[in-house]
Amino acid sequence: MKNLLSSAIAIVAITAVFGFGYPLVMTGVAQVAFKNQANGSLITVKGKVVGSKLAAQEFTSPKYFHERPSAVAYNAMGTSFANLGPTNPDLAKNVAAAAKAILKLEGPYNPGLTIHAIPVDAVTTSASGIDPDISPAYAQLQARRIASVRGLSLETVQALIKKNTVGRSWGFFGEPGVNVLELNLALDNGSTT
Amino acid sequence: MNGQGISQILFYSVALVALGYPLGIWMARMYVSARPAGRFLASIENGFLRVVRTDPAREQDWKSYGKTVLVFSVLFWALLYAIQRLQGHLFLNPDHMKAVPSHLSLNTAASFITNTNWQFYGGEYTMSYLTQMAGLAVQNFVSAAVGISVLAAVVRGISRRSSDTIGNFWVDLYRTLVYLLLPLAAVVGALLIWQGVPQTFHGHATATTLQGVHQTIARGPVASQIAIKQLGTNGGGWYNSNSAVPFENPTGLSNFIEVLAILLIPAAEVFMFGKMVFARRHAWAVFAAMFAVFAIGIAVNLPAEQHGSSVLRNSGVNITQASGQSGGNMADKEVRFGQANSTLWTVATSDASNGSVNSGFDAQTPTGGAVPLVNLFLGEVIFGGVGSGLYGMFFYIILAVFVAGLMVGRTPEWLGKKIDAREIKYAALGALFVPTMVLTLAALSIVTKSGLASVYNSGVHGFTETLYAYDSQSNNNGSAFAGFGLTNFSADFGTIAMLLGRFVPMFAALALGGALAKKKIVPASAGTFRTDGPTFVVLLVGVIALTAGLMIFPALTLGPIVEGLMH
């Protein structure tokens, strides 16, 4: 009985401090010190939110760099893995279909392109479904198409890829990737199609 | 081989010891000193103790300590259930979430009070801000603090002689929450916000994409929750894809901070133990045993994932690691983490009973995916969950000295205490209960129609998923092979697994601590088996592998091993 009363009091006190006090103070600090990050790293163009630096969005137009496949159609409200086991026949089917689509899309701009030149991240779903990055290799594969469709030189496109490549943190942690949304925004800002 | 990736893993290992050691020394002070943190903080502490009507000078015996833990946990379970059921009518619900179904609510409430954080739901589309923040996130602190408090009490029992009591739960709970978890969470949380994890009370954001499509982006007070979910080996994410989602884990640096936070306190506890029982060399031996198993996990998982699955290898696409890509099995993995950081996280989270993921385990290669499975079956004592990992390790240490005693024909001793039949019974119960329950529940689940309804992938992979699901819940880990669906059956079975998996070993540990506290110290003699050398490390790893491993090997042959042979 004494335990019950003590527990009830402790639960109220703990919920007040750790359930409200802690997140409220953290939010206060965040909104002052890191306003942009704290609100989702949103990207605004001409006063309109066009997306977040941290969420992939679907690109199908040939004038844009494309994202990795997503198991949830790039739904930033319902992230998910594909959860296809390594021996699941659907995995083989999806990979083959993705590779075929890429060959069809990039083939005309890359004579002699074979499946062996497609980097693995281009045909596999990301873990979050909204991976904002593609590998530098996949960006390179798409560069000739972008240059051709947009009437840019390959060098210009490659310079933009380089500029929008997110390196390892402090040059050490993680792996390099190319932020697709930022890269496409850079293309839209710098060229007319 | 991926040299840069390996150097990241080595750096991680060094950082773990460099930060874990001083933290362990601080923790020992927290649980031994009458006033660890100055007069002002002591007065607040005394205020709390007065409010919960406890006298810090009056300690509890193990039964009384355990009873308090149980009442406190059950009451919180009820509160958590109520919040989920009523969230639709409560405040802080900007995205208008409805009541969570009752079986799921029971499962989720059990999941969070037991430090499991198994999730049968996607947080961003099921739970209101109130539920996440004032319900689930509070448990990230509380369930962690309960585990660490129990460990402190057990260690106190080991260190004492001829004593009936092992400490006061309310003192231990308060100190763990306020002197350990809160400051660490604030620091980690601030670092994560800086790296890009949202911390806001605005509802979801809406955007119009470059191609003119409407996009909704889930956000919320995420960082404050993520910080403690890693530190407290909880693992329940804000988002469904957990720490793979860029909003939970945006950069290589945030990944390093989070994966370090996973093992930091479990590693520090080993040094705390060494300090409290005046046996630093023994603690290093225990750390060495843990680290050896951790390193083996990396050494198996990384090459397997880098080599890729047969489907990817046969597809013809380029999976070779190079400067332009991490390569390997990228299915359900993120570009910014690549193979090395996905492996590091996989091994750390499955060793530590954390359960958060930064890649999808379901898509790992058969060999790679066997690593988290085996780690789970080792009973979560390789670092393990906060508190529970080390007191779980004590069961195996007792079994190891018992085996050594049998070999040399002497009464086993541990840290100057004679180990008798009673201690062996507690240790055996603590070590064997969970694997037995896992096998039972998994077996019932695959022979019943309602059990099979949870399985997404057919054949042996479906069996692996089932085994993993019950293994994960019983061991209070919470990670999933993910391809395991929510039904009333799986929710209720899971609830049973999590509650028994938490409290049976906890009470075995408390009983062990209580029994050892009563004993006298016998001076070491020439015949005493040394527990601080390489022989002991090898013996300890061997005992863990034999007891936990052999129980599960037959089941493993039905799942991942068959899968590996088939492809």
Interface residues (C-beta under 8 A of the other chain):
Chain A: K2 N3 L4 L5 S6 S7 A8 I9 A10 I11 A13 I14 T15 F18 G19 F20 Y22 P23 M26 T27 V29 A30 Q31 A33 F34 Q37 A38 N39 G40 S41 L42 K48 V49 V50 G51 S52 K53 L54 A55 Q57 E58 F59 T60 S61 Y64 R68 A71 Y74 N75 A76 M77 G78 T79 S80 F81 A82 N83 L84 G85 P86 T87 N88 L91 A92 V95 A96 A99 T114 I115 H116 A117 I118 P119 V120 D121 A122 V123 T124 T125 S126 A127 S128 G129 I130 D131 P132 D133 I134 S135 P136 A137 Y138 Q140 V166 R168 S169 W170 F172 F173 G174 E175 G177 L181 N184 L185 D188
Chain B: Q8 F11 F48 V51 V52 R53 T54 K67 T68 V71 F72 L75 F76 L79 G122 E124 Y125 M133 A134 G135 A137 V138 F141 V142 W170 L173 L177 L182 A185 A186 G189 A190 I193 W194 Q195 G196 V197 P198 Q199 T200 F201 H202 H204 A205 T206 A207 T208 T209 L210 Q211 V213 Q215 T216 I217 A218 R219 P221 A223 S224 Q225 Y239 N240 S241 A244 V245 P246 F247 P250 T251 G252 L253 S254 N255 F256 G308 S309 S310 V311 L312 N314 S315 G316 V317 N318 I319 A322 S323 G324 Q325 S326 G327 G328 N329 M330 A331 D332 K333 E334 V335 R336 F337 G338 A340 N341 V357 N358 S359 G360 D362 A363 Q364 T365 P366 G369 Y456 N457 H461 T464 A482 G483 E563 M566 H567
